[in-house]
Amino acid sequence: MVAGAGSGKTTSLIKALAHLAKTRGPTLHLTGKQIACITFTEVAVGEISADVGDSPLFHISTIHSFLWSVIRPFHSDIAAWVVTRIDEKIAERRAHYERPRTQAKTKARLEQEIADLEAELGEIGKVEKFVYGTGSSYAEGILGHDDILKLTPSCVAAHPLLRKLIAKRFPYIFVDESQDTNPDVVEAIRHIASEHSDLCVGFFGDPMQKIYMSGAGAVPANEGWAEITKPENFRCPTSVLKVINAIRGTGDGLEQVRGRMMAVDGVEQPVAGTANLFILPADAERRVHLNAVRHWLATETGDDLWLSDVRQGDVRLLVLVHRMAANRLGFPNLYAALNDRAPMSLSEGMMDGTAWPLRPFVQQLLPLVVAARAGDRFSVMSTLRSECPKLEPERLRGQAVASVLTMLQRTLDALVALMVEGAGATVQDVLTHVRDNELLRLDDRFNVHLVAEPADDGSSGFENIQAYLQCSVDELWAYRRYFNEESPFATHHGVKGAQFERVLVVIDDDEAGFRQYSYDKYFGYVPLSENDESKIATGEESILDRTRRLFYVCCSRAKKDLAVVVFVPDVASARAAIIKQNLFPETAIRGIEELGQGFDSSYDVH
């Protein structure tokens, strides 16, 4: 199924699941088979599960959980893959060791890492059971997130029997948000489907909404597959629908129809809404200008909720990157550490909390401290049971459990004290405490950083992680408030799948400093580079393609009113270029002179 924003792809998926439960459910129950539904986030898993109900007929999970569920029983295959993976890591370190400019200090550390990996290699044969955890520790039989994405597709490609078993266990496999699904995972499922005609596979997605570089994008159809299109958009008002169709027109050309409707005196009527674009100077008064825009919108639409800074106001200020929000909300150093000159896995992962250095805080440590402060012992113990090495059954054998729990309580109390806002602790202080006291199992990529004298191992993003470790814990709490949507800010990436009554898209390439996207090139007031031209000429994905998709996702969130604010160095030239793009009616393209002075310039967003 290929369908645009607001078309109800997930609704169609849920209806398909309900249909299968009714028509095939009894037979599947008798044979012990399940319907698999794979989606992108735990939040989406919860939403789909709530809609279809709690039934053993459905296996609804994230990509990682699904992959682990199918490969988990095959211990010998996992062990063989792990041996290959360790060999690859050893080869990578030896290649780094042999580089002419590798420093003596780095060589010494690489020698130790190679020795450690070789020792791990010798322990794999003793592992009785492999488990899936946050970070990998092969000798202990623990595989991390990145391992699972590589392991299962590799085994699927290599073993026909595994492909057969998956097809028999899951005669129906549906993949939500398929455009952002890992390409190896998509290929693995297509491979299984090509060999087993009785397997029904459904990919639900929209290539125009692919906003992660690692996503598959358009999924090629196998022979005999049907493509279902849904041209309707049930979310956006007429004015916004025209804008997103214009954005999409220079992409895949799909034109959406209908738009949001409301009943007026019992008759369905289209919602007109508003769509405005403001071109403003990229000067020191950006914040004042942005507040003026919000006041102008409140006045023009007769809607004071445009001024709301609480979640219930249903207004979102979408920024391309976190810097604008980070500067205002209190995590500028954390943002800079994981974004500036950072590899894409860090900069993109910061947008949704999946960057590996953030995971232990987002997923375990911050919630753990919140629960401990609230006296929520159930949540504390639930996290520790699943994540603390000291509570693993093998470790508890022969020990007095009460003394272990007492020691853990002291460790937890010290963690809470470290993470009090204003205590002055750094990210490194917290992670060192967690590691030294085995409170959680950390990703093994932290090993090279949490030492007295870290030496650059040549890994991508080494300096970024070093800067991140020096950030104050206070910035983590500020990031959490932002991540949990306790402010009106969100990122362009972070709102995929969401919808809001009022959407204000803030575009500021100067402030963003983002290499993968360029609104100034997309709008045409900055020329393309030779590299850009070359990629367009050869049909490769270009910076224009990526920016167009991101802009489409942003604008298509609006249920009532859309405003786009573009901060530019030269307003006149930018205006001329943007008008040529025909994305917004010329009458809806506004400048600073239209904002007037009828607003309180001291008003600010917090």
N, C-alpha and C positions, 0 to 999 in steps of 0.2 A: 504494500500500500504506500503510494507516494502522494502526499497531500500537504498543503501549506498550513501556515499558522492559523489557529482558531477553527480548524476544520473538524475537530473531534476525532483525531486518530486514536487517542487512548480510549475514548468512549466506544469506538468501533471494536477495539481490541477487547474491551470488557464485555461487550455484547457477544463477541465471538466466543469468549470463554463461557459465558452463560449458556449460549446455544449448544456448545459441546457438552456441557454438564448435563443438559436436558436430554440431548439426543444420543450421546455416546457414553455418558457417565456410568450407567449400570454395567455395561460391558467392560469398560476400563477398570471399574472397581473389582469385578470378578477375576480379571486377569492380572491385577496388581500393577497396572500401568498408570502413568500420570501425564498430565498436560503441563508442559514447562512454559513459563512466562519469564523472560529475562528482561530486566530493565536497568536503568543507569545508576540509580541511587537508592539508598535505604528508604528515603522519604517516599519515592515512587513505589517501592515494594509495599510499604505500609498503605498507601492510597489504593493501589490495585487490590490488595488483600482485603481491605475494608469493603470494597465494592463487590467482590465476588464471594466473600464470606470465607470462613475458616473451614476448609474442606481438604481432606487428604488427597482428593482428586487432583489438586493443583500444586505444582512446585513453582512458587513465585519467589524469585531471588535476584540478587545483583549478578553481574557477569562473573565476578570472582567466585561467589558462592556456588553458582551453577557449575562452573568449571571444576571446582574442587569436589563437588558432589559426584561427578561422573568419573573422576580419576582416582579418588581416595582409596577404593578397594584394591587397586593394582600396585601393591607394594614394590614388587620386583621391577616394574616399569618405571616407577618413580625413582627408585634407587639408581637404575641405569642412567636416567636422565640427569640426576644430581651429580653422578660421577662425571658425566660429560660437561655439565655446567661448571664444576670445580676445575676441570682441566682447562676450560675456556678462561676462567678467572686467573689461573696460574700463567697461562700463555700471555694474557694481557699485561700482567705485572712483569713478566720477563721481558716483553717487548719494551715496556717503559724503562726497565733497568738498563737496557742496551742503548737507549737514546744517548747521543753524544753529550747533551747538556744536563743530564740528570745529576743532581748534586749528591755528594757523599752521604749527607744526612738522609736524603730520600732513598738512596740505594740501601742504606742500612735498614730503613723501615720496610722497603719492598722485600728484602731478604727475609725479614721476620714474617711478613704477610704470606710470602710463598711457603715458608716453613709451616705456618699455621694451616694454610690450605692443604698442604700435603698431609699434615697430621689429620685434618678433617677427612681427607680422602681415605685414610686408613681406618676411620671409624664408621664409614657408611655401612659396611657389611654387618656391623653390630646393632644398627638401628632396627628396632622391632616394629616400630610404627611411625609413620610420618604424619605430622599435623600441620594445619594452616594457621599462621600467626601474623602479627604485625610486621616483624622483621625476621630475617632468615638466620638459622643456626643449624647448618646441615648435620653436623656431628650429633646434635641432639634431636635430629629428625624434624626440624621446624622449617617450613617454607614460608616466604614472605609474599606480599601482594604481587610484586613484579615476577616472581617465580611462577605463580599460577598462570599468568597470561602467556608465558612462554611454554610451560610444561604441557598443559593439556592439548593445545593445538598441535604441538610437536608429536605427542603420542597418538593423536587422532590421525595425523598424516601417515604415521609409520605402521599402525596396526589395524588391519581390516576387521579383526574380531571386535575391537573397541568400538569401531564405527557401527557395527551390527548391534552390539549391546545397547548403545545409546539410542539407536533407532527403535529398538524393541521396547526399551524402558519408557521412552518418551515419543509416542507416535505423533504427538503434536508439539511443536516448538515455536513459540512466538517471541520475537525480539522487538522490544519497544526502543524508540530513539536509535534506530539502526544506523543512522548517518554518523553517530558519534561512537559507535561500537568499534572495538579494536579490529583492524582488518584481518588479522590472523584468526580471530574468533569467527568472524563472518565467513572466511574461507573454509574453516573447519566444518561449520554447519552446512555450507553449500556442498562440500565434499561428501558428507554423509548423505545428504538428500539426493545427490546424483547417483548414488549406488542403491538407494532404498526407495523405490517408487511409492511404497505404502506410508512413507513418512510425510506428514504435512508440515511444511515450514512457512512461517509468515514473518516478513520483515515490515515493520511499521515505522516510517520515517519520512524525512524531508531533506534532501541534499542541500537545499538552500539554508537550512538551519544547522549545518555542520559548522560548529564554532571551535572545535578542538582539532589541533593539527594531527593528532594521532587517530582521528576517526576515519571510518571507511568511506564516508560520503555516499555516493550512489552505489547501490548493491546490484551487480550484474545478475540478470535473470537466467536461471537454468532453463534448459529446453523443457517446454511444456508448462512453464510457470505462467501465471496470469498477473497482470498489473492492474491494480484497482486504484482509480484516482478519485479524489473528493474535491471538486473545485470550490465548494461552498466555504465561506468564512462566517462563523456564527458569532464572532467576538467583536470585530472592529466596526465602528460607525462608518458611514459612507465616505466622509472626508478622509479618514485614515486609510480606508480600503483603497482609495485612489492612489495614495502615496505609496503603499506597499506594493501595489501592482506596478507602479512606475519603477520602483527599485528593482523588482523582480524582472521587469521587462528586458533589461540589459543582461540578465543572467540566463535562467532557463526559459523565461518567457511565459511561465505558467500564470494565468490570470484568474484570480479568485472572484467569486460572485456572491451575491446576496447581501452580506454584511449583517450587523446586529439589528435585531428587530425588537420592538416593544409594542405591547397591546395598548391601544388608545381607543376607549369606548368599545372595547371588544374586538377591535380590528387591528391586525398586525401592521405596524408602520415602521419604515426604516428609521434608524437613529442617525441624525446628521453628524453630530459631534463637531469638533474643531481640530484643525491641523495647522500649526504655525511654525515658521522657521525664523529664528533671530540670528542675524550676523552682527557680532559685537567685537570691539577691539580687544586684543589679547594684551591688556595692560595691567597695571597693579590694582585696578578696581574690579577685577573679575567677580569677586564675591558680592560687591555692591550691585553690579549689573545683573547678576543672577537673582538676587533678591527683588530687583526691580521687575524682572520678567515674571516672577511669581505673583507680584502685586498686580501687574498688568493683566495676567491671566485671570486672577481672582475677580478683577473688576469687569473685564470683557465677558466672562462667562457667568458672572453673578454667582460665583462659587468660592466661598471663603476657605473651603478645604484645601485649595491650592497652597494656602499658607500653613497647613498643618505639618507638624514634625513628629506626629505619633503614628504608629502603625495603622490604627483604626481609621485614619484619614484617607487611606487608600491612594496615597500619592507617592510616586517613586521618582527620585532623581538618579538617572542612570549615568554613571561615569565610565569611560572606556577602561580606565584602570583605577586602582584604589587610591592614587596619590591625593586627589582632591579630598576624598573622604578621610584618608589617613591623616592628612595634615590637620583637618578639623576635629577629628574624633580621637586623636592621640596615639597613633602608631606609625609615625612617619619613618622612623629608623627601621622598623620591621619591614615596612613596605619596600624601602630602598634596598634593604639587604637581599630580599628574595625577588626583586624585580630588575633593578638596574644592572645591565650587562649580565643578566642571569640566563641560564639555559631555559628553554621553553617549559620544561617539565616543572621548574620552580615557579616561573611567572604565571603560567596558566593554572598550576595547582594551587597557588595562593588564592585564586579567584573563587574556588569552591572548597577550600580547606583540605584538598587531597595531596598537596605537595608533601613529600615524605618527611621533611623536617618538622612540619606542622602537625602531622598525624597524631603523634603521642599526646600532644596538648589538646587538639580539637576532639579527638575520639575518647581519650581516657583521662588525662591529668586535670584539665579544667573542670570537666563534669565530676571527677572524683573529689576535688577540693570543694566544689559547690555542695555536693552531697554531704561531705564531712562537716562543713560549716552548719548545714541545716539539721544535723543529727540523723540523717537518713542512712541508718546502718544497713538496711537491705540493699540499697544501691551501691554503697561502698563495698560490701561483701560480694555482690554480684560481679562488679568490675574486677576485684582482686582474685576471685575464684577463676575467672576466665583469662586473666592477664599476668598474674603474679607467679614467677617461677617457683617461689618458696611454697606455694600451695598446690603444686603439681603432685598427683598421687605418689609418684616414684620418690619425690623429695620428702614427703611426709612419713614414709614408712620408717618405723623405728624411732620416730621423734615424738615428743610430747606436744600435741597440737596446741594446747593452751599457751605454752611458752612461745611457740612460733607466732601465735596471734598477738600475744603481748608485745613481742618485738616489732611486729608489723604496725601495731597501733602507735608505737613510739616513732617509727619511720613516717607514718602518715601524719602524725602531729607536727613533726619537723617539716614535712612538705607543706602543710597548711601555713605554718609560720613563715616559710620561705616565700610563699606566694601571696602573702598579704600585700595589697597595693601600698606602695610607699616604703616597703621593707628594704628596697635597694638591691634585691637579688637579680641576677641575670638569668637568661635562658640556660647558659652553661652551668650555673650553680644548681639549677633545678635538675637538669639532665644528669649531672655528675652524682647528685644525691640519689636519684632514681637508680642509676647504674650500680653505684657502690652498695646500695642496700637491696638490690634486686627487687625493687617494688614492681616494676614492669619489665618486660623484655623489649629492649630498644632495637631499632633497625641497625643492622651491622655497619651501615654506612657512617654512623656516628663514631665508630671506633677510632678512625684516623684523626678526628677532631677533638675528642675528649682526652687529650694527653697534655703533658706539661709543655712540650714544644712541638705543636703540629707542623708537619712538613707537607708542602703541597705535593699531593700524589699524582697530579696531572688529571684528576677527575674533573668532569665538567661541573662548574659552580663551586669550586673549593673556596675561593675568596668570599663568595656569597654566604656560604654556611658559616664561615668564620665571623663575618659581620653579624649574622643572625644570632649566633651564640652570645654575642656581647650586648644584645638588646635587653632592655629592662623587662622584667616580668609584667610591669604595669602595661606595657604595650600589648602583651598577649591578652590581657583582660579587655583592653580597648578594641582589639581585633575581634574578640569574641562577641562583644556587643554589636559590632558591625555585622559579623558573620551571622548572628542570630536575628538580624533585621530589627534591631532595637533603635534604628534611626531611619530617616527617609531615604538614605543612600543605598544604592545597590550597584553592581557592575553590569556592564553590557553582557558579560558572560553569565553572570549569576542569576539572571531572570528567565533563562530559557524554560518554557513550559508554564511560566507564571502569567498572570494578567492583572491589570490595575485600572481603576477608573481614570486616573490622571497620570500621565507619563511625561516626564521632562528629560530628554536625552541631552547630556552635556558633552560636547565635543571640543577637545582642546589638545591638538597634537603636540604643541609645545610642552605642555605640562605632562602629557602621557609619556613621551619618549619611548614609544612602543615600536619595535622594528617590524613586527609581522603585519601591522595594520597602518594605514595612512589615509585618513579622511581628506587631508589636503590634496593628495593625488586623486582620490576617488571623486572629489567634487571638481577637480580640474584646475585649481588655482596654483598648484605646484606641478611642474612637468615630471613625467615619468623618467626613470633612469634608463640607461642602456640595458641593464639587467632586466628591468621590468618589461621593456619593449621586447627583449629576446624571449622571455617566458611567454608573453602573450602571442608572439609570432609562432612559437613551437607548440602552442596549446597546453603548456604547463600551467599549473595553478599559480596565479599571480597575486600581488598585493591588492589589486583591485577586486579579485574574486573574494578574498578573505574579508575585506572591508565591507563589500556589498552584502555578504551573508550576515555579518555582525549587525549592520545597520538595519537590515530586514528584520532580524530577531528583535532588536530594540523597539522599532516603530510598531511592530505588530503586537506589542503587549497592551496597547491602549484600548480600553473598552468605551471611553467617552471622549476624552480630550488628549491630544498629542501636541507637545511643543519640543522643538529641537533648537538648542542654543549652540552656535558655532563661534568659538573665539578664534580670531584670525589676526595676523599682523597687518594686513592691508584690506580694509573693509570693502573699498570700491572694487578692486580687482576680484576679490572673492565673490562679491555679489554678482558681478557679470558672469563669472564662471558657473556659479550655482544656478543662476537663471537658465543658462544653456542646458543644464542637465534635465530640466523639465520634471523634477521630482515633486516639487510643490508648486501650486499656482503662484504666479508672480505677485498677486495681491496678498498672498499669505506670507511673503518673505519680508521681514521687517528689520529695521535698524534701531540704533540707540535713540535716535530722535523721536521715535514713536513711543518710547517708554515714559517720557515726560518726567516730571519731578514730583508727582503726587504720591510718593511713597516715603516711608521712614527709612532712611539709609542706615540707621543704626541697627535695624532689624537684622538678625543673623540666624543662621541654621546651626543648631547644636545637636 
